[in-house]
């Protein structure tokens, strides 16, 4: 387990539809700390503000090596 702090709000996005719900819901809030867990395939999982599970990094030994994760979180 690792702890990550969100450095910018992460909003829900619907990639398969052109109509977005406004305002979009916030999955991860800036300043909040989230525990992340690595699975057997080196994917890193955490839960959002609604308790839903998300993969925030994939195929990396260290969670902060993932570019998307670097943009939204910092390792504590």
N, C-alpha and C positions, 0 to 999 in steps of 0.2 A: 504494500500500500504506500502511496505517496500523497502528499497534500499539495494542492494547487490553489492559487488565488486568482480569481478572474480579474483581468486588467481592463476589460471593456465588456459592456453588456452584449450578450449573445442572444439574438432574436430568432424565433422560429421562422423558417422560410419554407415555402411550398415551391419546389422546383418543377413540379409536373403540371402546374396550373398558372395561368396568367393573372388570376385575381388573388391578391393578398388580403388577408384579414388585417384591417387597420384599427387600432395599433396592433402590431404583431405581439404575440406573447413573448416574454423574456424567459429563455431557458436557463441562462446563467447570469447572475447579477454581479456587476462590477464591485470589487472589494470583498465579495463573499469567498469563503474557503470551501473547497470540495475535496473529499477523499476519492482517489482513483485507484483502480485495481487492474493488474495485468492478467490476461488470460494466457492459456497455453500457446496461443498463436502470436504472442507479442502485440495484442490489441489492448488498448487501455480504455476502461469503462468507468463511467460515473453516473450519478443520477441528477436530474435537473430539479428545478424548484417544485415541480409537480410530482416528483418521485418516479419519473420515467427514466429508463436507462438509455444512455447514449455512448457510442464509441467516439472518443475525442482524439485518439491517435491510433495509428495502425502500423504494424510491421516494424516497430522500433523497440530496442531494448530499454531505452530511457524515454519516458513520456515527452520530455521537453525537446527531443530530437525531431519531433513531427512539426512541419512548418505551420499547419493550421493551429496547432496547440500553442506554438510560440506567439502567434498573433493575438491570442485570447487569454492566455494564462501565464503565470510565473510560478516556478517551483519554490516551495517553502522549505 
